């Protein structure tokens, strides 16, 4: 089903009478709807879990709703202690009332008992006035255009819970709210099904890209070349003229000092090694650059705590990185971009995970010696360069295909947002629409979209 075919008939239906909502970004609402302050609809509750946090399930507010999360899961920011977290119960509304200009999430209804960072506000829904499924869609609409941003007061675009409570929400009867929510569940599920199909296509393209790159970095571009057994399980067979070396014979760490201003670089699994200002995901600025390391083009930069994720990237910049990173310089004629690709393969990520020290995933450190003791492949330099060019070609072709699919996914997201907006503002009347039996489908949200916060970023009331 194409997106243009979804609910074309439904969107032509209107209520008979409308009135001014007194909310400029809504306009008119059905005359039977009420405008009720949020302080009537929601009651804030904050119960700190204290030292009993080990008895609570850790929860995370994500773009896919509130999810359970393991305390051992190191993805995202990890606090020094969970004792400052707060209790969450099923049916609670969790609100992120800060960073309203840039935050990835705004709200979610919990299905779980657990705990969540006290950076968020937790509130009980007043069942006399509001249906939790309806209000969940309402806040999706509010967040879709960041309407609450205009009410924020400080540089972090924050509104207090009291200020939130003074804002009004258009509220139909409970029965009508349930009908609207059920209608939206149906429509949104149809769109989510289309989105998930396209996301499966993206995943397949990425898998095909990784298979292709993994093969050429380990076998080269000449498929007619005789192979030899490397004698190393995770390397397997390689072209007969390639060498097998220890990393220690190919790379050495260099902790260069620097003077004056240098470009600040940062490293992430998602973005690679980039100038800090270009990073999509930023941490807080450091107070001092003492002991930072100078990086030059063709250096191989490693996040020691994420070697198991393949966070090795070749530098194309001159700049500085934190002293926590390893900066490795080729001792032989080598293209570090080739080794970036090689160390991103599943086999090498597994090897580096096994060589990293530490009990907690995400806090395991790959020491220099353990890096040096891993065997690597050393093709002739001209072949490394040719392989890198082929990798760039493969990546560009994959990017173009994925971009085209993502453009269509964006259209589906826009359609979904429009249908939600029209229903929760009363711009369409869905009360008499017969909703057939349907499968409820949530959009498949990738884990990297998690919005879990460190307590160091908590807001004061």
C-alpha positions in Angstrom: 0.0 0.0 0.0 1.4 3.4 -1.0 1.4 6.2 1.6 -0.9 8.4 -0.5 -3.6 5.7 -0.2 -3.8 5.6 3.6 -6.9 7.2 5.0 -7.6 9.6 2.2 -11.4 9.1 2.8 -11.0 9.4 6.6 -9.3 12.8 6.4 -12.3 14.4 4.7 -14.4 14.0 7.8 -15.0 17.1 10.1 -17.0 17.9 13.3 -20.1 20.0 12.8 -19.1 22.8 15.2 -15.8 24.3 16.2 -14.5 26.9 18.7 -11.3 28.8 19.2 -8.8 26.8 21.3 -7.0 29.9 22.4 -3.8 28.0 21.6 -2.2 29.6 18.6 -0.5 26.5 17.2 -3.8 24.5 17.3 -6.4 26.9 16.0 -10.0 25.6 16.3 -11.1 22.5 18.2 -14.5 20.8 18.3 -17.0 22.8 20.4 -17.7 19.9 22.7 -14.0 19.5 23.7 -12.7 21.1 26.9 -9.5 22.9 27.6 -8.0 21.6 30.8 -4.7 22.7 32.5 -2.1 20.0 32.6 -1.9 20.3 36.4 -5.4 18.8 36.5 -4.5 16.0 34.1 -1.2 15.0 35.7 0.0 14.7 39.3 3.8 14.8 39.8 5.3 12.1 41.9 9.0 11.7 42.8 10.1 8.9 45.0 13.9 8.4 45.1 14.9 4.7 45.1 18.0 5.3 47.3 20.2 2.4 48.1 17.3 0.0 47.2 18.0 0.7 43.6 19.3 -2.9 43.1 15.7 -4.0 43.7 14.4 -1.9 40.7 14.3 -2.6 37.0 16.3 0.1 35.2 14.1 2.0 32.6 15.1 4.2 29.7 13.0 6.8 27.9 13.7 6.3 24.2 12.2 7.3 20.9 10.4 4.0 20.9 8.8 4.6 24.3 9.9 3.5 27.8 12.1 0.4 27.6 13.6 -1.9 30.1 17.4 -1.8 30.3 20.1 -3.8 32.1 22.2 -2.0 34.6 25.1 -3.9 33.0 24.3 -2.3 29.7 26.9 0.4 29.1 25.4 2.0 26.1 24.5 5.6 26.7 25.7 7.6 29.7 26.2 5.6 32.9 25.8 7.4 36.3 28.2 6.8 39.2 25.3 5.6 41.3 21.6 4.8 40.7 20.6 5.9 44.2 19.3 9.2 42.9 17.0 7.6 40.4 13.2 7.7 40.9 10.4 5.2 41.0 8.2 4.6 38.0 5.0 2.6 38.0 2.8 1.2 35.2 0.7 3.9 33.5 3.0 6.7 34.7 3.8 9.5 32.2 7.5 10.3 32.0 8.3 13.7 30.7 11.6 15.3 29.5 11.0 19.0 30.0 14.4 20.2 29.1 16.5 20.6 25.9 13.2 21.1 24.1 15.0 22.4 21.1 17.2 19.3 20.5 16.1 16.3 22.7 15.3 13.1 20.9 12.3 12.4 23.1 9.7 14.2 25.1 7.4 11.7 26.8 6.3 8.1 27.3 3.8 6.0 29.1 5.4 3.3 31.2 4.3 -0.3 31.1 6.7 -1.3 33.8 7.6 -1.0 37.5 11.1 0.3 37.7 13.4 3.4 38.1 14.5 6.2 35.8 16.8 9.1 36.0 15.5 12.0 38.2 16.3 14.3 35.3 12.8 13.5 34.1 9.5 14.3 35.6 7.2 11.4 36.5 3.5 12.0 36.8 0.3 10.0 37.3 -2.5 10.5 34.8 -5.9 11.6 36.1 -8.1 8.8 34.8 -11.2 11.0 35.3 -10.1 13.3 32.5 -7.5 11.6 30.4 -6.9 8.3 28.6 -3.2 7.4 28.7 -3.2 6.1 25.1 -4.8 9.3 23.8 -2.5 11.6 25.8 0.5 9.6 24.5 -0.5 10.5 21.0 -1.3 14.1 22.1 2.3 14.6 23.3 3.7 13.0 20.2 1.9 15.8 18.3 3.2 18.4 20.7 6.7 17.2 20.3 6.6 16.7 16.5 6.9 20.5 16.1 8.4 21.2 19.5 5.5 23.4 20.4 6.4 23.6 24.1 9.8 25.2 23.2 8.1 28.6 23.0 7.3 28.4 26.7 10.8 27.6 27.9 12.8 30.1 29.9 16.6 29.4 29.8 19.4 28.5 27.5 18.6 24.8 27.8 15.0 25.4 26.7 13.6 24.1 29.9 10.1 24.4 31.4 9.4 23.6 35.0 6.7 21.2 36.0 4.7 24.1 37.3 4.9 25.9 34.0 4.0 22.7 32.3 1.0 22.4 34.6 -0.3 25.8 33.6 -0.5 24.9 29.9 -3.8 23.6 28.6 -4.6 20.5 26.7 -7.7 20.0 24.5 -9.7 17.1 26.0 -12.7 15.3 24.5 -14.7 12.8 26.6 -13.0 9.7 27.8 -15.1 7.6 25.4 -14.1 9.8 22.5 -10.4 9.7 23.5 -10.5 5.9 23.4 -12.0 5.9 20.0 -9.4 8.4 18.7 -6.6 6.3 20.2 -8.0 3.1 18.7 -8.3 4.7 15.3 -4.7 6.0 15.5 -3.4 2.6 16.6 -4.9 1.2 13.4 -3.6 3.9 11.1 -0.2 4.2 12.8 0.3 0.4 12.7 -0.3 0.4 8.9 2.3 3.1 8.4 4.7 1.4 10.8 4.4 -1.8 8.8 5.5 0.1 5.7 8.3 1.8 7.6 9.6 -1.5 9.0 9.6 -3.1 5.5 11.9 -0.2 4.3 14.1 -0.5 7.4 14.6 -4.2 6.6 15.8 -3.2 3.2 18.3 -0.8 4.8 19.5 -3.5 7.1 20.0 -5.9 4.2 21.9 -3.3 2.2 24.2 -2.7 5.3 24.7 -6.5 5.7 25.6 -6.8 2.0 28.1 -3.9 2.3 29.8 -5.5 5.4 30.1 -8.9 3.6 31.6 -7.3 0.6 34.1 -5.1 2.5 35.0 -8.0 4.8 35.8 -10.2 1.8 38.0 -7.6 0.0 40.0 -6.5 3.0 40.9 -10.2 3.7 41.1 -11.5 0.1 42.0 -8.5 -2.0 40.5 -7.5 -5.4 42.1 -10.2 -7.6 39.9 -13.3 -7.0 42.2 -15.4 -9.3 45.1 -15.0 -7.0 46.3 -18.2 -5.2 45.5 -18.3 -1.5 47.6 -19.5 1.4 46.5 -20.5 4.9 47.5 -17.7 7.3 47.7 -20.1 10.3 45.5 -17.7 12.3 41.9 -18.8 12.9 40.3 -15.3 12.7 42.2 -14.4 9.5 41.9 -17.7 7.5 43.2 -17.8 3.9 44.8 -14.8 2.3 46.5 -14.1 -1.0 49.8 -16.0 -1.2 52.0 -12.8 -1.4 50.5 -11.0 1.6 52.3 -11.0 4.9 51.0 -11.8 8.4 52.4 -9.6 11.1 51.8 -8.8 14.7 50.2 -5.3 15.2 53.3 -4.4 17.2 55.5 -4.8 14.1 53.1 -2.5 12.1 52.0 0.1 14.6 53.4 2.0 17.5 51.6 4.4 19.9 52.6 8.1 19.6 51.6 10.5 22.4 52.7 13.7 20.6 52.7 16.9 22.6 51.3 20.1 21.0 51.5 23.8 21.5 48.9 26.5 20.8 45.4 26.0 19.5 44.6 22.8 17.7 41.4 21.4 16.2 39.5 19.4 18.8 38.6 15.9 17.5 36.2 13.4 18.9 35.5 9.7 18.2 32.3 7.7 18.2 31.2 4.4 16.8 28.5 6.2 14.8 30.3 9.3 13.4 33.9 8.2 13.3 36.8 10.7 14.0 35.5 14.2 13.4 36.0 17.7 14.6 34.0 18.0 17.8 31.7 20.7 16.4 30.7 18.3 13.6 29.7 15.5 15.9 26.0 14.6 15.9 26.2 13.3 19.4 28.2 15.5 21.8 29.4 15.1 25.3 30.3 18.0 27.5 33.4 20.1 26.8 36.5 19.3 28.9 37.8 22.0 31.2 41.4 21.4 30.1 43.3 19.9 27.2 46.4 19.1 29.2 47.8 15.7 28.3 45.7 15.5 25.1 47.4 13.9 22.1 48.3 15.4 18.8 46.8 13.4 15.8 48.1 13.6 12.2 46.5 12.3 9.0 46.9 8.6 8.5 47.2 7.9 12.3 44.9 5.1 13.5 42.9 6.3 16.5 41.3 3.8 19.0 38.8 4.3 21.7 40.3 1.7 24.1 37.0 1.0 25.9 35.2 0.3 22.6 37.7 -1.8 20.7 35.1 -4.7 20.9 32.8 -2.5 18.8 35.4 -1.8 16.2 35.9 1.9 17.2 39.2 2.2 15.2 39.3 5.1 12.8 41.9 6.5 10.5 42.5 10.2 10.8 42.3 12.6 7.9 42.8 15.6 10.2 45.5 17.3 12.2 44.0 17.8 15.7 44.0 16.7 19.3 42.2 13.8 21.1 41.7 12.9 24.7 44.5 11.0 26.4 42.1 8.1 26.9 42.4 7.3 23.2 45.2 5.3 21.6 46.9 7.0 18.7 48.9 4.5 16.6 51.3 5.5 13.8 52.3 3.0 11.1 55.9 1.8 11.4 55.7 0.5 7.8 54.3 1.9 4.6 50.6 1.5 5.3 47.2 3.0 4.6 45.4 3.3 8.0 42.1 3.5 6.2 42.6 -0.1 5.2 43.2 -1.1 8.8 40.1 0.8 9.9 38.0 -1.4 7.6 39.9 -4.5 8.6 39.4 -3.9 12.4 35.7 -3.2 11.8 35.1 -6.8 10.7 33.2 -9.2 13.0 36.3 -11.4 13.4 38.5 -8.6 14.6 35.9 -7.1 16.9 35.6 -10.5 18.5 39.4 -10.8 18.9 39.7 -7.3 20.5 36.8 -8.1 22.8 38.6 -11.1 24.1 41.9 -9.2 24.5 40.2 -6.3 26.5 40.6 -6.3 30.3 37.7 -5.6 32.7 34.7 -7.2 34.2 32.0 -4.8 32.9 31.1 -4.6 29.2 31.9 -1.0 28.0 34.6 -0.5 30.7 36.9 -3.1 29.2 40.3 -1.6 28.3 42.4 -2.8 25.3 46.0 -2.2 26.4 48.8 -1.4 24.0 50.4 -4.7 24.6 47.2 -6.7 24.0 46.7 -4.7 20.8 50.3 -5.3 19.7 49.9 -9.1 20.3 47.1 -9.5 17.7 48.1 -10.8 14.3 47.1 -8.6 11.3 47.3 -8.7 7.5 49.9 -6.7 5.6 49.2 -6.5 1.8 51.5 -4.4 -0.4 50.8 -0.7 0.0 49.5 -0.3 -3.5 47.0 -3.0 -2.9 45.9 -1.4 0.3 45.3 1.8 -1.6 43.3 0.0 -4.3 41.2 -1.8 -1.6 40.4 1.5 0.1 39.2 3.0 -3.2 37.0 0.0 -3.8 35.6 0.3 -0.2 34.8 3.9 -0.8 33.0 2.9 -4.0 31.0 0.3 -2.2 30.2 2.6 0.7 29.0 5.4 -1.7 26.8 3.0 -3.7 25.3 1.7 -0.4 24.8 5.2 0.9 22.9 6.3 -2.2 20.6 3.3 -2.0 20.0 3.8 1.7 19.4 7.6 1.3 16.7 6.9 -1.3 14.9 4.5 1.1 15.3 6.9 4.1 13.7 9.7 2.0 10.7 7.5 1.6 10.7 6.6 5.3 10.7 10.4 6.1 7.6 10.8 3.9 5.9 8.0 5.9 6.9 9.7 9.2 5.5 12.9 8.0 2.2 11.2 7.0 2.0 9.5 10.4 2.6 12.8 12.2 -0.1 14.5 10.1 -2.7 11.8 10.8 -1.9 12.0 14.6 -2.1 15.8 14.5 -5.5 15.9 12.7 -7.0 13.4 15.1 -5.8 14.8 18.5 -6.8 18.3 17.5 -10.2 17.3 16.2 -9.5 18.4 12.7 -10.9 15.1 11.6 -13.9 13.3 13.2 -13.1 9.6 13.6 -16.0 8.7 16.0 -18.0 6.8 13.4 -15.2 5.2 11.6 -15.4 1.4 11.9 -11.9 0.1 12.8 -11.3 -3.5 11.6 -9.3 -6.1 13.4 -5.6 -5.3 12.9 -2.2 -6.3 14.1 -0.7 -3.6 16.4 2.8 -2.8 15.1 5.3 -0.5 16.7 8.0 1.0 14.6 11.3 -0.9 14.9 13.5 1.6 16.7 17.2 1.0 16.7 18.9 0.9 20.1 21.2 3.8 19.3 18.3 6.2 19.6 18.2 5.7 23.4 18.0 9.0 25.2 19.1 7.8 28.7 20.8 10.5 30.6 23.6 10.7 33.2 22.7 12.2 36.5 25.3 14.9 35.9 22.9 16.4 33.4 19.9 16.5 35.7 17.8 19.7 35.9 16.9 21.5 39.1 13.3 22.2 39.7 
